[in-house]
Amino acid sequence: MKNIAAQMVNFDREQMRRIANNMPEQYDEKPQVQQVAQIINGVFSQLLATFPAS
């Protein structure tokens, strides 16, 4: 979970820096569905690492 939170903070920080310097916001070019799938896969991977099956 820390990885996801850290990525979100870094993305927000970069966007705020761009706005402060009068630069356009930068958006990821991946489709939203693909991004959501990657986030969910990351969450499940972290859950499996934390709570391995017996």
N, CA, C and O atoms as a Tripos MOL2 file, in Angstrom:
@<TRIPOS>MOLECULE
protein
  216   215    54     0     0
PROTEIN
NO_CHARGES

@<TRIPOS>ATOM
      1 N           0.8150   -1.1930    0.0000 N.3       1 MET1
      2 CA          0.0000    0.0000    0.0000 C.3       1 MET1
      3 C           0.8600    1.2580    0.0000 C.2       1 MET1
      4 O           0.4650    2.2890   -0.5450 O.2       1 MET1
      5 N           2.0380    1.1670    0.6140 N.am      2 LYS2
      6 CA          2.9060    2.3450    0.6590 C.3       2 LYS2
      7 C           3.3250    2.7680   -0.7420 C.2       2 LYS2
      8 O           3.4500    3.9600   -1.0250 O.2       2 LYS2
      9 N           3.5430    1.7870   -1.6230 N.am      3 ASN3
     10 CA          3.9510    2.1110   -2.9950 C.3       3 ASN3
     11 C           2.8940    2.9260   -3.7140 C.2       3 ASN3
     12 O           3.2100    3.9020   -4.3940 O.2       3 ASN3
     13 N           1.6430    2.5310   -3.5640 N.am      4 ILE4
     14 CA          0.5620    3.2470   -4.2420 C.3       4 ILE4
     15 C           0.4520    4.6590   -3.6980 C.2       4 ILE4
     16 O           0.3290    5.6230   -4.4540 O.2       4 ILE4
     17 N           0.4970    4.7710   -2.3690 N.am      5 ALA5
     18 CA          0.3950    6.0980   -1.7500 C.3       5 ALA5
     19 C           1.5660    6.9740   -2.1690 C.2       5 ALA5
     20 O           1.3840    8.1560   -2.4580 O.2       5 ALA5
     21 N           2.7600    6.4080   -2.2060 N.am      6 ALA6
     22 CA          3.9420    7.1780   -2.6050 C.3       6 ALA6
     23 C           3.8370    7.6190   -4.0610 C.2       6 ALA6
     24 O           4.2170    8.7420   -4.3950 O.2       6 ALA6
     25 N           3.3320    6.7580   -4.9210 N.am      7 GLN7
     26 CA          3.1680    7.1230   -6.3320 C.3       7 GLN7
     27 C           2.1550    8.2420   -6.4960 C.2       7 GLN7
     28 O           2.3440    9.1430   -7.3130 O.2       7 GLN7
     29 N           1.0750    8.1870   -5.7170 N.am      8 MET8
     30 CA          0.0580    9.2370   -5.7990 C.3       8 MET8
     31 C           0.6200   10.5720   -5.3190 C.2       8 MET8
     32 O           0.3620   11.6120   -5.9260 O.2       8 MET8
     33 N           1.3900   10.5430   -4.2270 N.am      9 VAL9
     34 CA          1.9900   11.7740   -3.7080 C.3       9 VAL9
     35 C           2.9650   12.3480   -4.7230 C.2       9 VAL9
     36 O           2.9570   13.5520   -4.9780 O.2       9 VAL9
     37 N           3.8010   11.5000   -5.3030 N.am     10 ASN10
     38 CA          4.7680   11.9740   -6.2970 C.3      10 ASN10
     39 C           4.0710   12.5580   -7.5170 C.2      10 ASN10
     40 O           4.5050   13.5820   -8.0430 O.2      10 ASN10
     41 N           2.9980   11.9220   -7.9730 N.am     11 PHE11
     42 CA          2.2580   12.4220   -9.1280 C.3      11 PHE11
     43 C           1.6470   13.7790   -8.8040 C.2      11 PHE11
     44 O           1.7360   14.7150   -9.5990 O.2      11 PHE11
     45 N           1.0180   13.8790   -7.6140 N.am     12 ASP12
     46 CA          0.4120   15.1550   -7.2100 C.3      12 ASP12
     47 C           1.4670   16.2450   -7.0820 C.2      12 ASP12
     48 O           1.2370   17.3840   -7.4860 O.2      12 ASP12
     49 N           2.6150   15.9020   -6.5250 N.am     13 ARG13
     50 CA          3.6970   16.8750   -6.3600 C.3      13 ARG13
     51 C           4.1570   17.3950   -7.7230 C.2      13 ARG13
     52 O           4.3740   18.5950   -7.8940 O.2      13 ARG13
     53 N           4.3020   16.4990   -8.6750 N.am     14 GLU14
     54 CA          4.7280   16.8950  -10.0250 C.3      14 GLU14
     55 C           3.6760   17.7810  -10.6790 C.2      14 GLU14
     56 O           4.0190   18.7700  -11.3270 O.2      14 GLU14
     57 N           2.4060   17.4400  -10.5190 N.am     15 GLN15
     58 CA          1.3410   18.2590  -11.1090 C.3      15 GLN15
     59 C           1.3430   19.6570  -10.4890 C.2      15 GLN15
     60 O           1.2010   20.6420  -11.2140 O.2      15 GLN15
     61 N           1.5000   19.7680   -9.1740 N.am     16 MET16
     62 CA          1.5200   21.0780   -8.5110 C.3      16 MET16
     63 C           2.7270   21.9000   -8.9780 C.2      16 MET16
     64 O           2.6240   23.1130   -9.1610 O.2      16 MET16
     65 N           3.8640   21.2350   -9.1690 N.am     17 ARG17
     66 CA          5.0540   21.9330   -9.6630 C.3      17 ARG17
     67 C           4.7920   22.4930  -11.0540 C.2      17 ARG17
     68 O           5.1740   23.6240  -11.3570 O.2      17 ARG17
     69 N           4.1440   21.7070  -11.8920 N.am     18 ARG18
     70 CA          3.8470   22.1540  -13.2520 C.3      18 ARG18
     71 C           2.8850   23.3370  -13.2350 C.2      18 ARG18
     72 O           3.0650   24.2960  -13.9850 O.2      18 ARG18
     73 N           1.8640   23.2740  -12.3830 N.am     19 ILE19
     74 CA          0.9010   24.3750  -12.2840 C.3      19 ILE19
     75 C           1.5930   25.6370  -11.7780 C.2      19 ILE19
     76 O           1.3430   26.7280  -12.2920 O.2      19 ILE19
     77 N           2.4600   25.4990  -10.7730 N.am     20 ALA20
     78 CA          3.1590   26.6510  -10.2010 C.3      20 ALA20
     79 C           4.0530   27.3320  -11.2310 C.2      20 ALA20
     80 O           4.2650   28.5430  -11.1650 O.2      20 ALA20
     81 N           4.5740   26.5680  -12.1720 N.am     21 ASN21
     82 CA          5.4560   27.1190  -13.2060 C.3      21 ASN21
     83 C           4.7060   27.4480  -14.4950 C.2      21 ASN21
     84 O           5.3160   27.6060  -15.5520 O.2      21 ASN21
     85 N           3.3810   27.5490  -14.4010 N.am     22 ASN22
     86 CA          2.5240   27.8630  -15.5540 C.3      22 ASN22
     87 C           2.7270   26.9020  -16.7210 C.2      22 ASN22
     88 O           2.6770   27.3000  -17.8840 O.2      22 ASN22
     89 N           2.9550   25.6480  -16.3970 N.am     23 MET23
     90 CA          3.0800   24.6140  -17.4140 C.3      23 MET23
     91 C           1.7760   23.8180  -17.4300 C.2      23 MET23
     92 O           1.0850   23.7560  -16.4130 O.2      23 MET23
     93 N           1.4300   23.2160  -18.5500 N.am     24 PRO24
     94 CA          0.1960   22.4180  -18.5760 C.3      24 PRO24
     95 C           0.3480   21.1640  -17.7160 C.2      24 PRO24
     96 O           1.4460   20.6340  -17.5470 O.2      24 PRO24
     97 N          -0.7690   20.7110  -17.1840 N.am     25 GLU25
     98 CA         -0.7310   19.4660  -16.4270 C.3      25 GLU25
     99 C          -0.3810   18.3280  -17.3770 C.2      25 GLU25
    100 O          -0.7000   18.3670  -18.5650 O.2      25 GLU25
    101 N           0.2690   17.3320  -16.8360 N.am     26 GLN26
    102 CA          0.6990   16.2050  -17.6550 C.3      26 GLN26
    103 C          -0.1380   14.9930  -17.2730 C.2      26 GLN26
    104 O          -0.2130   14.6210  -16.1020 O.2      26 GLN26
    105 N          -0.7520   14.3960  -18.2480 N.am     27 TYR27
    106 CA         -1.5940   13.2340  -18.0010 C.3      27 TYR27
    107 C          -0.9420   12.0130  -18.6000 C.2      27 TYR27
    108 O          -0.2680   12.0720  -19.6280 O.2      27 TYR27
    109 N          -1.1640   10.9090  -17.9250 N.am     28 ASP28
    110 CA         -0.6630    9.6420  -18.4360 C.3      28 ASP28
    111 C          -1.4250    9.2960  -19.7040 C.2      28 ASP28
    112 O          -2.6160    9.5850  -19.8170 O.2      28 ASP28
    113 N          -0.7480    8.6840  -20.6460 N.am     29 GLU29
    114 CA         -1.3820    8.3750  -21.9190 C.3      29 GLU29
    115 C          -2.0650    7.0130  -21.9200 C.2      29 GLU29
    116 O          -2.6860    6.6350  -22.9130 O.2      29 GLU29
    117 N          -1.9580    6.2690  -20.8140 N.am     30 LYS30
    118 CA         -2.5990    4.9680  -20.7460 C.3      30 LYS30
    119 C          -4.0990    5.1570  -20.5540 C.2      30 LYS30
    120 O          -4.5310    6.0980  -19.8880 O.2      30 LYS30
    121 N          -4.8770    4.2770  -21.1270 N.am     31 PRO31
    122 CA         -6.3200    4.3420  -20.8840 C.3      31 PRO31
    123 C          -6.6110    4.1190  -19.3990 C.2      31 PRO31
    124 O          -5.8770    3.4030  -18.7170 O.2      31 PRO31
    125 N          -7.6660    4.7240  -18.9150 N.am     32 GLN32
    126 CA         -7.9890    4.6620  -17.4970 C.3      32 GLN32
    127 C          -8.2300    3.2280  -17.0290 C.2      32 GLN32
    128 O          -7.8460    2.8770  -15.9140 O.2      32 GLN32
    129 N          -8.8490    2.4050  -17.8470 N.am     33 VAL33
    130 CA         -9.1330    1.0240  -17.4620 C.3      33 VAL33
    131 C          -7.8330    0.2790  -17.1950 C.2      33 VAL33
    132 O          -7.7420   -0.4950  -16.2420 O.2      33 VAL33
    133 N          -6.8400    0.5070  -18.0210 N.am     34 GLN34
    134 CA         -5.5540   -0.1630  -17.8480 C.3      34 GLN34
    135 C          -4.8850    0.3060  -16.5620 C.2      34 GLN34
    136 O          -4.2860   -0.5000  -15.8500 O.2      34 GLN34
    137 N          -4.9770    1.5830  -16.2570 N.am     35 GLN35
    138 CA         -4.3970    2.1030  -15.0200 C.3      35 GLN35
    139 C          -5.0730    1.4820  -13.8090 C.2      35 GLN35
    140 O          -4.4020    1.0800  -12.8580 O.2      35 GLN35
    141 N          -6.3920    1.4010  -13.8380 N.am     36 VAL36
    142 CA         -7.1310    0.8130  -12.7220 C.3      36 VAL36
    143 C          -6.7400   -0.6480  -12.5480 C.2      36 VAL36
    144 O          -6.5500   -1.1090  -11.4230 O.2      36 VAL36
    145 N          -6.6210   -1.3740  -13.6450 N.am     37 ALA37
    146 CA         -6.2260   -2.7810  -13.5790 C.3      37 ALA37
    147 C          -4.8440   -2.9240  -12.9530 C.2      37 ALA37
    148 O          -4.6290   -3.8260  -12.1430 O.2      37 ALA37
    149 N          -3.9140   -2.0600  -13.3090 N.am     38 GLN38
    150 CA         -2.5720   -2.1260  -12.7310 C.3      38 GLN38
    151 C          -2.5970   -1.8280  -11.2390 C.2      38 GLN38
    152 O          -1.8930   -2.4780  -10.4670 O.2      38 GLN38
    153 N          -3.3920   -0.8590  -10.8300 N.am     39 ILE39
    154 CA         -3.4910   -0.5230   -9.4070 C.3      39 ILE39
    155 C          -4.0810   -1.6920   -8.6300 C.2      39 ILE39
    156 O          -3.5690   -2.0620   -7.5740 O.2      39 ILE39
    157 N          -5.1540   -2.2700   -9.1520 N.am     40 ILE40
    158 CA         -5.7910   -3.4010   -8.4640 C.3      40 ILE40
    159 C          -4.8380   -4.5860   -8.3920 C.2      40 ILE40
    160 O          -4.7470   -5.2400   -7.3530 O.2      40 ILE40
    161 N          -4.1260   -4.8720   -9.4750 N.am     41 ASN41
    162 CA         -3.1470   -5.9620   -9.4590 C.3      41 ASN41
    163 C          -2.0630   -5.7040   -8.4230 C.2      41 ASN41
    164 O          -1.6340   -6.6250   -7.7290 O.2      41 ASN41
    165 N          -1.6200   -4.4620   -8.3150 N.am     42 GLY42
    166 CA         -0.6140   -4.1120   -7.3110 C.3      42 GLY42
    167 C          -1.1260   -4.3100   -5.9010 C.2      42 GLY42
    168 O          -0.4040   -4.8090   -5.0390 O.2      42 GLY42
    169 N          -2.3720   -3.9200   -5.6580 N.am     43 VAL43
    170 CA         -2.9680   -4.1020   -4.3280 C.3      43 VAL43
    171 C          -3.0450   -5.5840   -3.9840 C.2      43 VAL43
    172 O          -2.6730   -5.9810   -2.8800 O.2      43 VAL43
    173 N          -3.5250   -6.4070   -4.9170 N.am     44 PHE44
    174 CA         -3.6260   -7.8350   -4.6440 C.3      44 PHE44
    175 C          -2.2500   -8.4750   -4.4680 C.2      44 PHE44
    176 O          -2.0970   -9.3860   -3.6550 O.2      44 PHE44
    177 N          -1.2660   -8.0220   -5.2040 N.am     45 SER45
    178 CA          0.0940   -8.5490   -5.0280 C.3      45 SER45
    179 C           0.6090   -8.2400   -3.6330 C.2      45 SER45
    180 O           1.2210   -9.0900   -2.9870 O.2      45 SER45
    181 N           0.3600   -7.0180   -3.1710 N.am     46 GLN46
    182 CA          0.7960   -6.6350   -1.8270 C.3      46 GLN46
    183 C           0.0230   -7.4060   -0.7600 C.2      46 GLN46
    184 O           0.5940   -7.7850    0.2630 O.2      46 GLN46
    185 N          -1.2660   -7.6420   -0.9880 N.am     47 LEU47
    186 CA         -2.0510   -8.4350   -0.0380 C.3      47 LEU47
    187 C          -1.5380   -9.8720    0.0250 C.2      47 LEU47
    188 O          -1.4320  -10.4480    1.1080 O.2      47 LEU47
    189 N          -1.2210  -10.4480   -1.1290 N.am     48 LEU48
    190 CA         -0.6810  -11.8110   -1.1460 C.3      48 LEU48
    191 C           0.6570  -11.8890   -0.4220 C.2      48 LEU48
    192 O           0.9380  -12.8720    0.2640 O.2      48 LEU48
    193 N           1.4760  -10.8650   -0.5720 N.am     49 ALA49
    194 CA          2.7660  -10.8500    0.1130 C.3      49 ALA49
    195 C           2.5700  -10.7190    1.6230 C.2      49 ALA49
    196 O           3.3230  -11.2970    2.4060 O.2      49 ALA49
    197 N           1.5550   -9.9560    2.0230 N.am     50 THR50
    198 CA          1.3020   -9.7430    3.4470 C.3      50 THR50
    199 C           0.6070  -10.9400    4.0800 C.2      50 THR50
    200 O           0.9380  -11.3300    5.1990 O.2      50 THR50
    201 N          -0.3500  -11.5210    3.3720 N.am     51 PHE51
    202 CA         -1.1310  -12.6450    3.8820 C.3      51 PHE51
    203 C          -1.0220  -13.8300    2.9220 C.2      51 PHE51
    204 O          -1.9510  -14.0930    2.1580 O.2      51 PHE51
    205 N           0.1060  -14.5460    2.9530 N.am     52 PRO52
    206 CA          0.2660  -15.6690    2.0190 C.3      52 PRO52
    207 C          -0.7310  -16.7950    2.3340 C.2      52 PRO52
    208 O          -1.1040  -17.0050    3.4880 O.2      52 PRO52
    209 N          -1.1440  -17.4980    1.3040 N.am     53 ALA53
    210 CA         -2.0770  -18.6190    1.4820 C.3      53 ALA53
    211 C          -1.3690  -19.7560    2.1990 C.2      53 ALA53
    212 O          -0.1720  -19.9710    2.0060 O.2      53 ALA53
    213 N          -2.0970  -20.4700    3.0130 N.am     54 SER54
    214 CA         -1.5060  -21.5790    3.7790 C.3      54 SER54
    215 C          -1.3820  -22.8220    2.9310 C.2      54 SER54
    216 O          -0.9060  -23.8510    3.4090 O.2      54 SER54
@<TRIPOS>BOND
     1     1     2 1
     2     2     3 1
     3     3     4 2
     4     3     5 am
     5     5     6 1
     6     6     7 1
     7     7     8 2
     8     7     9 am
     9     9    10 1
    10    10    11 1
    11    11    12 2
    12    11    13 am
    13    13    14 1
    14    14    15 1
    15    15    16 2
    16    15    17 am
    17    17    18 1
    18    18    19 1
    19    19    20 2
    20    19    21 am
    21    21    22 1
    22    22    23 1
    23    23    24 2
    24    23    25 am
    25    25    26 1
    26    26    27 1
    27    27    28 2
    28    27    29 am
    29    29    30 1
    30    30    31 1
    31    31    32 2
    32    31    33 am
    33    33    34 1
    34    34    35 1
    35    35    36 2
    36    35    37 am
    37    37    38 1
    38    38    39 1
    39    39    40 2
    40    39    41 am
    41    41    42 1
    42    42    43 1
    43    43    44 2
    44    43    45 am
    45    45    46 1
    46    46    47 1
    47    47    48 2
    48    47    49 am
    49    49    50 1
    50    50    51 1
    51    51    52 2
    52    51    53 am
    53    53    54 1
    54    54    55 1
    55    55    56 2
    56    55    57 am
    57    57    58 1
    58    58    59 1
    59    59    60 2
    60    59    61 am
    61    61    62 1
    62    62    63 1
    63    63    64 2
    64    63    65 am
    65    65    66 1
    66    66    67 1
    67    67    68 2
    68    67    69 am
    69    69    70 1
    70    70    71 1
    71    71    72 2
    72    71    73 am
    73    73    74 1
    74    74    75 1
    75    75    76 2
    76    75    77 am
    77    77    78 1
    78    78    79 1
    79    79    80 2
    80    79    81 am
    81    81    82 1
    82    82    83 1
    83    83    84 2
    84    83    85 am
    85    85    86 1
    86    86    87 1
    87    87    88 2
    88    87    89 am
    89    89    90 1
    90    90    91 1
    91    91    92 2
    92    91    93 am
    93    93    94 1
    94    94    95 1
    95    95    96 2
    96    95    97 am
    97    97    98 1
    98    98    99 1
    99    99   100 2
   100    99   101 am
   101   101   102 1
   102   102   103 1
   103   103   104 2
   104   103   105 am
   105   105   106 1
   106   106   107 1
   107   107   108 2
   108   107   109 am
   109   109   110 1
   110   110   111 1
   111   111   112 2
   112   111   113 am
   113   113   114 1
   114   114   115 1
   115   115   116 2
   116   115   117 am
   117   117   118 1
   118   118   119 1
   119   119   120 2
   120   119   121 am
   121   121   122 1
   122   122   123 1
   123   123   124 2
   124   123   125 am
   125   125   126 1
   126   126   127 1
   127   127   128 2
   128   127   129 am
   129   129   130 1
   130   130   131 1
   131   131   132 2
   132   131   133 am
   133   133   134 1
   134   134   135 1
   135   135   136 2
   136   135   137 am
   137   137   138 1
   138   138   139 1
   139   139   140 2
   140   139   141 am
   141   141   142 1
   142   142   143 1
   143   143   144 2
   144   143   145 am
   145   145   146 1
   146   146   147 1
   147   147   148 2
   148   147   149 am
   149   149   150 1
   150   150   151 1
   151   151   152 2
   152   151   153 am
   153   153   154 1
   154   154   155 1
   155   155   156 2
   156   155   157 am
   157   157   158 1
   158   158   159 1
   159   159   160 2
   160   159   161 am
   161   161   162 1
   162   162   163 1
   163   163   164 2
   164   163   165 am
   165   165   166 1
   166   166   167 1
   167   167   168 2
   168   167   169 am
   169   169   170 1
   170   170   171 1
   171   171   172 2
   172   171   173 am
   173   173   174 1
   174   174   175 1
   175   175   176 2
   176   175   177 am
   177   177   178 1
   178   178   179 1
   179   179   180 2
   180   179   181 am
   181   181   182 1
   182   182   183 1
   183   183   184 2
   184   183   185 am
   185   185   186 1
   186   186   187 1
   187   187   188 2
   188   187   189 am
   189   189   190 1
   190   190   191 1
   191   191   192 2
   192   191   193 am
   193   193   194 1
   194   194   195 1
   195   195   196 2
   196   195   197 am
   197   197   198 1
   198   198   199 1
   199   199   200 2
   200   199   201 am
   201   201   202 1
   202   202   203 1
   203   203   204 2
   204   203   205 am
   205   205   206 1
   206   206   207 1
   207   207   208 2
   208   207   209 am
   209   209   210 1
   210   210   211 1
   211   211   212 2
   212   211   213 am
   213   213   214 1
   214   214   215 1
   215   215   216 2
@<TRIPOS>SUBSTRUCTURE
     1 MET1         2 RESIDUE 1 A MET
     2 LYS2         6 RESIDUE 1 A LYS
     3 ASN3        10 RESIDUE 1 A ASN
     4 ILE4        14 RESIDUE 1 A ILE
     5 ALA5        18 RESIDUE 1 A ALA
     6 ALA6        22 RESIDUE 1 A ALA
     7 GLN7        26 RESIDUE 1 A GLN
     8 MET8        30 RESIDUE 1 A MET
     9 VAL9        34 RESIDUE 1 A VAL
    10 ASN10       38 RESIDUE 1 A ASN
    11 PHE11       42 RESIDUE 1 A PHE
    12 ASP12       46 RESIDUE 1 A ASP
    13 ARG13       50 RESIDUE 1 A ARG
    14 GLU14       54 RESIDUE 1 A GLU
    15 GLN15       58 RESIDUE 1 A GLN
    16 MET16       62 RESIDUE 1 A MET
    17 ARG17       66 RESIDUE 1 A ARG
    18 ARG18       70 RESIDUE 1 A ARG
    19 ILE19       74 RESIDUE 1 A ILE
    20 ALA20       78 RESIDUE 1 A ALA
    21 ASN21       82 RESIDUE 1 A ASN
    22 ASN22       86 RESIDUE 1 A ASN
    23 MET23       90 RESIDUE 1 A MET
    24 PRO24       94 RESIDUE 1 A PRO
    25 GLU25       98 RESIDUE 1 A GLU
    26 GLN26      102 RESIDUE 1 A GLN
    27 TYR27      106 RESIDUE 1 A TYR
    28 ASP28      110 RESIDUE 1 A ASP
    29 GLU29      114 RESIDUE 1 A GLU
    30 LYS30      118 RESIDUE 1 A LYS
    31 PRO31      122 RESIDUE 1 A PRO
    32 GLN32      126 RESIDUE 1 A GLN
    33 VAL33      130 RESIDUE 1 A VAL
    34 GLN34      134 RESIDUE 1 A GLN
    35 GLN35      138 RESIDUE 1 A GLN
    36 VAL36      142 RESIDUE 1 A VAL
    37 ALA37      146 RESIDUE 1 A ALA
    38 GLN38      150 RESIDUE 1 A GLN
    39 ILE39      154 RESIDUE 1 A ILE
    40 ILE40      158 RESIDUE 1 A ILE
    41 ASN41      162 RESIDUE 1 A ASN
    42 GLY42      166 RESIDUE 1 A GLY
    43 VAL43      170 RESIDUE 1 A VAL
    44 PHE44      174 RESIDUE 1 A PHE
    45 SER45      178 RESIDUE 1 A SER
    46 GLN46      182 RESIDUE 1 A GLN
    47 LEU47      186 RESIDUE 1 A LEU
    48 LEU48      190 RESIDUE 1 A LEU
    49 ALA49      194 RESIDUE 1 A ALA
    50 THR50      198 RESIDUE 1 A THR
    51 PHE51      202 RESIDUE 1 A PHE
    52 PRO52      206 RESIDUE 1 A PRO
    53 ALA53      210 RESIDUE 1 A ALA
    54 SER54      214 RESIDUE 1 A SER
